[in-house]
Amino acid sequence: GALRLLNTVIQAFPSLLIARLLRQIEAGNSIKAIEPLRSAFLLVSVLSVKMIIENQYFHNVIKCACEVRGSVGGMIFDKSLRLSSGTVTSSGNSKDKKKKKRASSMGSGEVVNLMQSDATMLEMLTLQIHTIWDGALQIAIYIALLYKFLGTSVFWGLGVLLSTIPINALTLRILNRL
């Protein structure tokens, strides 16, 4: 989370540095030639630091997600081994129908489904958990930057962004069903 926050904060600097560089270029001969070069070097440095932090963040998150998936799959497998032989059936057909309806009775396919599908869902959650707060923070930072450079017209863009949220939610719901 700290790496993601640091990456998000650093992500705002390139646009500020580019604006500074453009102002220096527009100034022409009225400033020293070293100033635009210094700004360009600073821009490359900031982007390099951002890349390193972002790569470290994704490395840690992917490593954590793989550990979560492996742990959950292992725990489900261990639990399935402790279930009684009458509880887990290989064909999914149980002699006792009432026993099958209980939550504790599963076929081997259901155990495999838990190990694969549900562990994958937890892995995806681990990969995306920081997006919940970071997405809102990035939107706020970029709206502030756009307001600084463009003025009140940025609120039209914010309105379009907010109006697409229900459309995205509906689309994702359809994709999840598929």
Backbone as a chain_set.jsonl record, in Angstrom:
{"seq": "GALRLLNTVIQAFPSLLIARLLRQIEAGNSIKAIEPLRSAFLLVSVLSVKMIIENQYFHNVIKCACEVRGSVGGMIFDKSLRLSSGTVTSSGNSKDKKKKKRASSMGSGEVVNLMQSDATMLEMLTLQIHTIWDGALQIAIYIALLYKFLGTSVFWGLGVLLSTIPINALTLRILNRL", "coords": {"N": [[0.803, -1.188, 0.0], [1.944, 1.228, 0.761], [3.901, 1.56, -1.195], [2.238, 1.798, -3.412], [0.888, 4.17, -2.811], [3.052, 5.972, -2.786], [3.847, 5.721, -5.462], [1.585, 6.779, -6.752], [1.617, 9.426, -5.862], [4.056, 10.303, -6.916], [3.42, 10.045, -9.569], [2.068, 12.318, -10.298], [3.941, 14.284, -10.671], [5.369, 14.258, -13.258], [3.62, 15.582, -15.102], [3.577, 18.153, -14.067], [6.274, 18.807, -14.328], [6.579, 18.691, -17.093], [4.93, 20.802, -17.85], [6.399, 22.878, -16.723], [8.765, 22.671, -18.208], [7.797, 23.25, -20.784], [7.011, 25.924, -20.404], [9.52, 27.038, -19.99], [10.714, 26.589, -22.456], [9.072, 28.123, -24.083], [9.771, 30.607, -23.144], [12.096, 31.124, -24.4], [15.051, 32.819, -25.314], [15.248, 34.259, -23.004], [15.853, 32.976, -20.645], [18.426, 31.013, -19.033], [20.192, 28.531, -20.882], [20.663, 26.183, -19.575], [18.576, 25.709, -17.838], [16.165, 24.517, -19.122], [17.373, 22.079, -19.785], [18.016, 21.072, -17.278], [15.436, 20.748, -16.268], [14.475, 18.792, -18.047], [16.21, 16.658, -17.421], [15.437, 16.258, -14.766], [12.819, 15.429, -15.201], [13.209, 12.968, -16.551], [14.508, 11.624, -14.478], [12.509, 11.539, -12.463], [10.562, 9.986, -13.76], [12.006, 7.615, -14.004], [12.372, 6.861, -11.309], [9.696, 6.529, -10.629], [9.062, 4.343, -12.281], [10.67, 2.335, -11.148], [9.595, 2.14, -8.537], [6.948, 1.461, -9.158], [7.292, -1.007, -10.475], [8.368, -2.485, -8.362], [6.188, -2.45, -6.624], [4.243, -3.918, -8.147], [5.587, -6.346, -8.349], [5.646, -7.165, -5.633], [2.869, -7.314, -5.105], [1.953, -9.258, -6.912], [3.447, -11.433, -6.059], [2.379, -11.724, -3.472], [-0.303, -12.289, -4.151], [-0.031, -14.756, -5.445], [0.868, -16.282, -3.294], [-1.394, -16.141, -1.662], [-3.287, -17.493, -3.258], [-2.065, -20.046, -3.422], [-2.01, -20.745, -0.699], [-4.763, -20.755, 0.015], [-5.731, -22.702, -1.761], [-4.248, -24.898, -0.82], [-5.223, -25.075, 1.84], [-7.911, -25.709, 1.354], [-7.603, -28.14, 0.053], [-6.392, -29.66, 2.109], [-8.517, -29.653, 3.949], [-10.417, -31.048, 2.456], [-9.292, -33.569, 2.509], [-9.691, -34.284, 5.125], [-12.391, -34.65, 5.293], [-15.087, -36.97, 5.721], [-15.318, -40.188, 4.092], [-17.859, -40.672, 3.14], [-18.814, -38.175, 2.771], [-17.486, -36.819, 0.731], [-17.939, -37.525, -2.553], [-17.04, -39.383, -5.402], [-18.412, -39.453, -7.848], [-20.426, -37.696, -7.563], [-22.926, -38.578, -6.985], [-24.86, -39.435, -4.31], [-25.698, -41.912, -1.891], [-27.385, -41.287, 0.107], [-29.708, -38.878, -0.144], [-30.416, -36.735, 1.5], [-28.127, -36.256, 2.905], [-26.505, -35.282, 0.909], [-27.62, -32.784, 0.401], [-26.876, -31.276, 2.535], [-24.648, -28.697, 3.676], [-22.119, -29.598, 4.147], [-21.612, -31.707, 2.479], [-19.913, -32.6, -0.395], [-19.115, -33.084, -3.796], [-16.29, -34.444, -5.542], [-15.75, -32.794, -7.65], [-16.746, -30.343, -6.791], [-14.942, -29.743, -4.776], [-12.621, -29.449, -6.284], [-13.477, -27.259, -7.747], [-13.636, -25.321, -5.716], [-10.933, -25.218, -5.063], [-9.822, -24.248, -7.43], [-11.47, -22.155, -8.763], [-12.507, -20.458, -6.677], [-10.204, -19.896, -5.233], [-8.831, -18.552, -7.206], [-10.445, -16.293, -7.465], [-9.951, -15.042, -4.994], [-7.266, -14.534, -5.39], [-7.396, -12.629, -7.462], [-8.715, -10.604, -6.099], [-6.734, -9.911, -4.267], [-4.864, -8.845, -6.036], [-6.181, -6.536, -6.876], [-6.908, -5.0, -4.676], [-5.847, -2.574, -3.714], [-6.675, -0.798, -5.58], [-9.124, 0.22, -4.946], [-8.929, 2.405, -3.078], [-6.863, 3.8, -4.279], [-7.663, 4.464, -6.853], [-9.631, 6.441, -6.462], [-8.016, 8.389, -5.255], [-6.198, 8.975, -7.34], [-7.968, 10.033, -9.247], [-8.777, 12.343, -7.894], [-6.32, 13.738, -7.691], [-5.668, 14.123, -10.409], [-7.878, 15.591, -11.293], [-7.496, 17.913, -9.809], [-5.049, 18.79, -10.927], [-5.807, 19.151, -13.617], [-7.719, 21.125, -13.247], [-6.079, 23.179, -12.404], [-4.641, 23.719, -14.757], [-6.593, 23.94, -16.81], [-8.898, 25.102, -15.842], [-12.363, 25.73, -15.027], [-13.592, 24.128, -16.916], [-12.895, 21.527, -16.634], [-14.733, 20.238, -15.063], [-16.761, 19.347, -16.697], [-15.589, 17.146, -17.904], [-15.256, 15.582, -15.623], [-17.925, 15.114, -15.049], [-18.63, 13.486, -17.247], [-16.968, 11.31, -16.707], [-18.04, 10.396, -14.236], [-20.596, 9.741, -15.097], [-20.153, 7.5, -16.644], [-19.673, 5.457, -14.901], [-21.96, 3.851, -14.005], [-22.47, 2.537, -16.44], [-20.108, 1.118, -16.861], [-20.248, -0.577, -14.624], [-22.497, -2.148, -15.245], [-21.59, -3.381, -17.603], [-19.398, -4.857, -16.61], [-20.753, -6.609, -14.904], [-22.159, -8.13, -16.782], [-20.001, -9.266, -18.164], [-18.868, -10.795, -16.084], [-20.849, -12.71, -15.72], [-20.632, -14.08, -18.117]], "CA": [[0.0, 0.0, 0.0], [2.827, 2.399, 0.827], [4.496, 1.713, -2.522], [1.198, 2.282, -4.329], [0.678, 5.584, -2.492], [4.226, 6.704, -3.264], [3.774, 5.73, -6.916], [0.52, 7.698, -7.15], [2.071, 10.798, -5.613], [5.106, 10.599, -7.897], [2.804, 10.063, -10.885], [1.583, 13.671, -10.593], [5.054, 15.184, -10.964], [5.736, 14.451, -14.667], [2.818, 16.606, -15.779], [4.059, 19.454, -13.588], [7.593, 19.049, -14.908], [6.401, 18.984, -18.524], [4.418, 22.177, -17.931], [7.539, 23.762, -16.431], [9.663, 22.608, -19.356], [7.172, 23.992, -21.884], [7.121, 27.358, -20.101], [10.907, 27.439, -20.187], [10.977, 26.611, -23.895], [8.361, 29.293, -24.609], [10.481, 31.818, -22.738], [13.132, 31.354, -25.411], [16.388, 33.228, -24.908], [15.221, 35.06, -21.783], [16.394, 32.196, -19.515], [19.661, 30.29, -19.342], [19.975, 27.28, -21.628], [20.785, 25.05, -18.667], [17.305, 25.488, -17.126], [15.368, 23.452, -19.748], [18.095, 20.812, -19.675], [17.843, 20.635, -15.894], [14.048, 20.276, -16.163], [14.381, 17.536, -18.787], [16.896, 15.653, -16.611], [14.579, 16.0, -13.611], [11.689, 14.656, -15.705], [13.683, 11.595, -16.765], [14.79, 11.049, -13.158], [11.239, 11.247, -11.792], [9.947, 8.85, -14.442], [12.778, 6.417, -13.665], [12.024, 6.497, -9.927], [8.321, 6.025, -10.69], [9.103, 3.017, -12.875], [11.244, 1.409, -10.168], [8.618, 1.953, -7.46], [5.796, 0.747, -9.713], [7.689, -2.396, -10.696], [8.493, -3.119, -7.055], [4.823, -2.639, -6.137], [3.613, -5.025, -8.849], [6.288, -7.572, -7.952], [5.156, -7.555, -4.305], [1.451, -7.665, -5.155], [1.811, -10.541, -7.612], [3.988, -12.45, -5.15], [1.381, -11.911, -2.419], [-1.477, -12.938, -4.73], [0.308, -16.167, -5.657], [0.892, -16.914, -1.975], [-2.785, -16.274, -1.224], [-3.906, -18.575, -4.025], [-1.483, -21.309, -2.989], [-2.444, -21.041, 0.671], [-6.189, -21.105, 0.008], [-5.841, -24.012, -2.411], [-3.721, -25.902, 0.105], [-6.142, -25.243, 2.961], [-9.101, -26.415, 0.865], [-7.199, -29.523, -0.189], [-6.245, -30.299, 3.419], [-9.861, -29.848, 4.5], [-11.09, -32.117, 1.71], [-8.73, -34.84, 2.955], [-10.229, -34.587, 6.447], [-13.803, -34.973, 5.183], [-15.319, -38.413, 5.737], [-15.452, -40.743, 2.753], [-19.251, -40.551, 2.719], [-19.125, -36.776, 2.497], [-16.993, -36.505, -0.615], [-18.218, -38.613, -3.476], [-16.299, -39.173, -6.647], [-19.288, -39.231, -8.998], [-21.393, -36.65, -7.264], [-24.176, -39.228, -6.592], [-24.778, -39.924, -2.941], [-26.772, -42.84, -1.552], [-28.315, -40.577, 0.992], [-29.98, -37.569, -0.754], [-30.416, -35.694, 2.531], [-26.737, -35.971, 3.218], [-25.968, -34.488, -0.186], [-28.149, -31.437, 0.493], [-26.198, -30.527, 3.589], [-23.542, -27.87, 3.196], [-20.837, -30.278, 4.314], [-21.398, -32.756, 1.482], [-19.431, -32.095, -1.676], [-18.488, -34.005, -4.715], [-14.889, -34.097, -5.788], [-15.759, -31.655, -8.576], [-16.934, -29.119, -6.01], [-13.671, -29.466, -4.091], [-11.728, -28.908, -7.308], [-13.979, -25.92, -8.045], [-13.163, -24.451, -4.638], [-9.482, -25.052, -5.156], [-9.454, -23.487, -8.612], [-12.225, -20.925, -9.015], [-12.585, -19.564, -5.535], [-8.843, -19.441, -4.944], [-8.521, -17.557, -8.236], [-11.161, -15.05, -7.116], [-9.196, -14.399, -3.915], [-6.038, -14.028, -5.999], [-7.746, -11.396, -8.178], [-8.989, -9.596, -5.073], [-5.443, -9.47, -3.748], [-4.225, -8.004, -7.044], [-6.908, -5.289, -7.105], [-7.406, -4.427, -3.431], [-5.414, -1.179, -3.542], [-7.34, 0.045, -6.579], [-10.302, 0.829, -4.318], [-8.599, 3.742, -2.564], [-5.929, 4.485, -5.153], [-8.398, 5.018, -7.982], [-10.232, 7.706, -6.027], [-6.926, 9.342, -5.043], [-5.698, 9.399, -8.65], [-8.965, 10.911, -9.855], [-8.705, 13.639, -7.2], [-5.073, 14.413, -8.077], [-5.732, 14.562, -11.806], [-8.874, 16.659, -11.396], [-6.844, 19.124, -9.303], [-4.076, 19.24, -11.927], [-6.529, 19.672, -14.774], [-8.34, 22.393, -12.853], [-5.007, 24.179, -12.388], [-4.227, 24.061, -16.113], [-7.695, 24.194, -17.73], [-9.966, 25.872, -15.212], [-13.619, 25.076, -14.671], [-14.061, 23.193, -17.948], [-12.572, 20.174, -16.214], [-15.887, 19.627, -14.42], [-17.497, 18.618, -17.73], [-14.923, 15.843, -17.996], [-15.591, 14.838, -14.412], [-19.301, 14.657, -15.227], [-18.603, 12.344, -18.165], [-16.361, 10.203, -15.971], [-19.002, 9.881, -13.26], [-21.746, 9.152, -15.787], [-19.794, 6.2, -17.219], [-19.542, 4.441, -13.846], [-23.021, 2.83, -14.098], [-22.309, 1.755, -17.676], [-19.02, 0.17, -16.585], [-20.731, -1.584, -13.671], [-23.368, -3.057, -15.991], [-20.736, -4.155, -18.509], [-18.633, -5.825, -15.811], [-21.691, -7.625, -14.44], [-22.407, -9.02, -17.925], [-18.766, -10.032, -18.395], [-18.708, -11.783, -15.024], [-21.761, -13.826, -15.992], [-20.088, -14.859, -19.238]], "C": [[0.856, 1.267, 0.0], [3.495, 2.642, -0.529], [3.474, 2.247, -3.516], [0.924, 3.762, -4.09], [1.829, 6.43, -3.014], [4.22, 6.8, -4.788], [2.728, 6.731, -7.403], [0.938, 9.144, -6.961], [3.127, 11.197, -6.639], [4.515, 10.747, -9.297], [2.305, 11.458, -11.272], [2.718, 14.59, -11.045], [5.413, 15.32, -12.438], [4.911, 15.512, -15.382], [3.233, 18.007, -15.332], [5.407, 19.811, -14.204], [7.503, 19.35, -16.407], [5.868, 20.399, -18.709], [5.541, 23.181, -17.682], [8.493, 23.827, -17.62], [9.089, 23.386, -20.543], [7.221, 25.501, -21.648], [8.539, 27.856, -20.335], [11.244, 27.504, -21.671], [10.295, 27.821, -24.528], [9.069, 30.592, -24.26], [11.619, 32.146, -23.701], [14.468, 31.738, -24.807], [16.404, 34.009, -23.597], [15.706, 34.289, -20.556], [17.657, 31.483, -19.976], [19.327, 28.958, -20.007], [20.025, 26.066, -20.707], [19.461, 24.721, -17.973], [16.417, 24.433, -17.801], [16.054, 22.087, -19.683], [17.96, 20.219, -18.278], [16.422, 20.075, -15.7], [13.864, 18.939, -16.878], [15.047, 16.395, -18.014], [16.049, 15.273, -15.402], [13.366, 15.154, -14.024], [12.074, 13.194, -15.913], [13.953, 10.906, -15.432], [13.503, 10.655, -12.439], [10.558, 10.045, -12.434], [10.69, 7.545, -14.15], [12.454, 5.939, -12.255], [10.612, 5.915, -9.893], [8.292, 4.602, -11.237], [9.629, 1.982, -11.877], [10.237, 1.114, -9.055], [7.419, 1.15, -7.954], [6.118, -0.725, -9.949], [7.828, -3.146, -9.377], [7.114, -3.403, -6.468], [4.187, -3.849, -6.81], [4.287, -6.352, -8.531], [5.756, -8.066, -6.614], [3.707, -8.009, -4.338], [1.25, -9.016, -5.834], [2.344, -11.678, -6.754], [2.988, -12.762, -4.038], [0.153, -12.646, -2.947], [-1.221, -14.421, -4.98], [0.35, -16.921, -4.337], [-0.518, -17.115, -1.44], [-3.45, -17.442, -1.946], [-3.368, -19.933, -3.594], [-1.938, -21.715, -1.599], [-3.894, -21.484, 0.715], [-6.394, -22.469, -0.646], [-5.354, -25.128, -1.517], [-4.645, -26.154, 1.283], [-7.393, -26.002, 2.534], [-8.771, -27.883, 0.612], [-7.044, -30.278, 1.125], [-7.593, -30.583, 4.05], [-10.576, -30.972, 3.779], [-10.551, -33.489, 2.103], [-9.29, -35.259, 4.304], [-11.717, -34.917, 6.414], [-13.978, -36.486, 5.16], [-15.554, -38.912, 4.316], [-16.892, -40.69, 2.257], [-19.621, -39.135, 2.345], [-18.681, -36.382, 1.103], [-17.226, -37.714, -1.487], [-17.526, -38.336, -4.794], [-17.216, -38.894, -7.821], [-20.3, -38.133, -8.756], [-22.74, -37.237, -6.862], [-23.997, -39.817, -5.205], [-25.929, -40.877, -2.694], [-27.832, -42.135, -0.732], [-28.53, -39.169, 0.452], [-29.95, -36.453, 0.275], [-28.987, -35.29, 2.881], [-26.116, -35.071, 2.148], [-26.421, -33.037, -0.091], [-27.481, -30.624, 1.585], [-24.995, -29.788, 3.024], [-22.215, -28.61, 3.255], [-20.589, -31.337, 3.254], [-21.02, -32.126, 0.148], [-18.924, -33.235, -2.505], [-17.057, -33.583, -4.95], [-14.775, -32.922, -6.751], [-15.928, -30.343, -7.84], [-15.663, -28.745, -5.253], [-12.675, -28.873, -5.075], [-12.154, -27.492, -7.678], [-13.539, -24.93, -6.973], [-11.675, -24.181, -4.763], [-9.099, -24.165, -6.333], [-10.151, -22.135, -8.672], [-12.197, -19.962, -7.849], [-11.204, -19.055, -5.121], [-8.409, -18.385, -5.964], [-9.21, -16.233, -7.937], [-10.439, -14.313, -5.984], [-7.869, -13.846, -4.427], [-6.306, -12.709, -6.718], [-8.058, -10.265, -7.198], [-7.687, -9.038, -4.517], [-4.745, -8.541, -4.735], [-4.871, -6.624, -7.137], [-7.292, -4.541, -5.836], [-7.018, -2.953, -3.27], [-6.057, -0.231, -4.552], [-8.533, 0.779, -5.981], [-9.988, 2.249, -3.845], [-7.706, 4.511, -3.531], [-6.628, 5.104, -6.36], [-9.015, 6.365, -7.633], [-9.162, 8.776, -5.818], [-6.379, 9.858, -6.377], [-6.679, 10.341, -9.338], [-8.893, 12.296, -9.219], [-7.451, 14.421, -7.613], [-5.174, 14.948, -9.504], [-6.778, 15.645, -12.021], [-8.261, 17.972, -10.908], [-5.84, 19.674, -10.312], [-4.771, 19.825, -13.16], [-7.21, 20.996, -14.456], [-7.301, 23.515, -12.845], [-4.671, 24.645, -13.81], [-5.385, 24.491, -17.025], [-8.828, 25.024, -17.14], [-11.226, 25.049, -15.017], [-14.139, 24.105, -15.726], [-13.766, 21.742, -17.58], [-13.782, 19.477, -15.587], [-16.799, 18.929, -15.422], [-16.9, 17.223, -17.903], [-15.211, 14.971, -16.793], [-17.019, 14.304, -14.498], [-19.394, 13.456, -16.157], [-18.036, 11.118, -17.462], [-17.357, 9.582, -15.002], [-20.214, 9.241, -13.93], [-21.421, 7.8, -16.404], [-19.675, 5.098, -16.166], [-20.683, 3.429, -13.901], [-22.906, 1.959, -15.35], [-21.207, 0.714, -17.484], [-19.47, -0.93, -15.64], [-21.614, -2.606, -14.373], [-22.552, -3.959, -16.915], [-19.945, -5.213, -17.752], [-19.532, -6.936, -15.283], [-21.966, -8.633, -15.565], [-21.174, -9.884, -18.204], [-18.533, -11.095, -17.336], [-19.637, -12.966, -15.229], [-21.238, -14.708, -17.116], [-18.886, -15.668, -18.803]], "O": [[0.535, 2.248, -0.671], [3.638, 3.786, -0.961], [3.812, 3.064, -4.372], [0.746, 4.525, -5.04], [1.61, 7.482, -3.614], [4.552, 7.848, -5.344], [2.97, 7.454, -8.37], [0.649, 9.994, -7.803], [3.092, 12.307, -7.17], [5.048, 11.492, -10.12], [2.139, 11.745, -12.458], [2.469, 15.579, -11.735], [5.744, 16.429, -12.857], [5.452, 16.268, -16.189], [3.238, 18.94, -16.135], [5.655, 20.964, -14.557], [8.262, 20.168, -16.925], [6.298, 21.115, -19.613], [5.621, 24.211, -18.352], [8.969, 24.9, -17.991], [9.821, 24.1, -21.229], [7.447, 26.27, -22.583], [8.738, 28.969, -20.823], [11.985, 28.39, -22.097], [10.866, 28.471, -25.404], [8.976, 31.57, -25.002], [12.049, 33.295, -23.804], [14.964, 31.07, -23.9], [17.476, 34.385, -23.125], [15.948, 34.901, -19.516], [17.916, 31.37, -21.175], [18.299, 28.346, -19.718], [19.472, 25.019, -21.044], [19.245, 23.58, -17.564], [15.948, 23.524, -17.115], [15.389, 21.06, -19.542], [17.809, 19.007, -18.12], [16.238, 19.049, -15.045], [13.174, 18.054, -16.372], [14.51, 15.289, -17.957], [15.955, 14.096, -15.054], [12.94, 14.27, -13.281], [11.348, 12.29, -15.5], [13.655, 9.721, -15.278], [13.413, 9.566, -11.872], [10.034, 9.18, -11.732], [10.069, 6.486, -14.06], [12.279, 4.741, -12.031], [10.363, 4.923, -9.208], [7.575, 3.75, -10.713], [9.089, 0.88, -11.778], [10.053, -0.043, -8.677], [6.93, 0.263, -7.254], [5.299, -1.595, -9.652], [7.449, -4.313, -9.284], [6.89, -4.463, -5.883], [3.648, -4.719, -6.127], [3.615, -7.381, -8.454], [5.446, -9.249, -6.468], [3.348, -8.982, -3.675], [0.453, -9.83, -5.368], [1.762, -12.762, -6.722], [2.773, -13.926, -3.701], [-0.379, -13.528, -2.272], [-2.102, -15.25, -4.75], [-0.083, -18.071, -4.263], [-0.81, -18.145, -0.832], [-4.098, -18.279, -1.318], [-4.142, -20.874, -3.419], [-2.218, -22.887, -1.347], [-4.227, -22.471, 1.372], [-7.15, -23.297, -0.136], [-5.971, -26.191, -1.455], [-4.839, -27.299, 1.691], [-7.884, -26.85, 3.279], [-9.572, -28.766, 0.922], [-7.511, -31.41, 1.249], [-7.79, -31.651, 4.63], [-11.27, -31.77, 4.409], [-11.283, -34.476, 2.037], [-9.36, -36.451, 4.604], [-12.257, -35.413, 7.403], [-13.124, -37.205, 4.643], [-15.944, -38.141, 3.439], [-17.116, -40.666, 1.047], [-20.63, -38.91, 1.675], [-19.403, -35.697, 0.378], [-16.755, -38.809, -1.181], [-17.44, -37.193, -5.24], [-16.829, -38.152, -8.724], [-20.965, -37.692, -9.693], [-23.624, -36.493, -6.438], [-23.083, -40.606, -4.967], [-27.022, -40.679, -3.224], [-29.028, -42.381, -0.884], [-27.635, -38.331, 0.569], [-29.51, -35.343, -0.028], [-28.697, -34.117, 3.12], [-25.3, -34.202, 2.455], [-25.668, -32.14, -0.471], [-27.524, -29.395, 1.552], [-24.404, -30.2, 2.026], [-21.291, -28.294, 2.506], [-19.466, -31.825, 3.132], [-21.71, -31.244, -0.364], [-18.38, -34.215, -1.998], [-16.664, -32.474, -4.59], [-13.823, -32.145, -6.682], [-15.326, -29.337, -8.215], [-15.348, -27.564, -5.108], [-11.969, -27.917, -4.756], [-11.31, -26.624, -7.899], [-13.114, -23.819, -7.291], [-11.218, -23.051, -4.588], [-8.138, -23.403, -6.237], [-9.498, -21.091, -8.635], [-11.896, -18.78, -8.018], [-11.064, -17.905, -4.704], [-7.704, -17.437, -5.62], [-8.624, -15.169, -8.134], [-10.33, -13.087, -6.018], [-7.4, -12.81, -3.954], [-5.522, -11.769, -6.594], [-7.707, -9.11, -7.44], [-7.556, -7.83, -4.321], [-4.11, -7.566, -4.332], [-4.191, -5.645, -7.442], [-7.961, -3.512, -5.93], [-7.802, -2.168, -2.736], [-5.992, 0.989, -4.399], [-8.908, 1.848, -6.462], [-10.709, 3.188, -4.181], [-7.778, 5.738, -3.599], [-6.219, 6.163, -6.836], [-8.933, 7.315, -8.412], [-9.372, 9.939, -6.163], [-6.127, 11.055, -6.52], [-6.272, 11.333, -9.942], [-8.941, 13.307, -9.92], [-7.52, 15.626, -7.855], [-4.807, 16.092, -9.771], [-6.582, 16.531, -12.853], [-8.476, 19.022, -11.513], [-5.78, 20.884, -10.531], [-4.366, 20.866, -13.677], [-7.27, 21.886, -15.304], [-7.592, 24.649, -13.225], [-4.443, 25.834, -14.036], [-5.188, 25.316, -17.918], [-9.633, 25.589, -17.882], [-11.169, 23.83, -14.86], [-15.052, 23.33, -15.442], [-14.341, 20.827, -18.17], [-13.846, 18.248, -15.581], [-17.536, 18.017, -15.05], [-17.629, 16.239, -18.033], [-15.391, 13.76, -16.924], [-17.295, 13.182, -14.073], [-20.144, 12.517, -15.892], [-18.564, 10.016, -17.604], [-17.497, 8.36, -14.959], [-20.796, 8.3, -13.39], [-22.335, 7.018, -16.665], [-19.586, 3.921, -16.517], [-20.411, 2.23, -13.848], [-23.217, 0.769, -15.309], [-21.356, -0.437, -17.896], [-19.114, -2.093, -15.83], [-21.491, -3.805, -14.122], [-22.8, -5.162, -16.995], [-19.837, -6.35, -18.211], [-19.11, -8.09, -15.22], [-22.001, -9.841, -15.328], [-21.292, -11.084, -18.449], [-18.054, -12.185, -17.65], [-19.263, -14.104, -14.946], [-21.381, -15.93, -17.076], [-18.298, -16.384, -19.613]]}, "num_chains": 1, "name": "protein.A"}
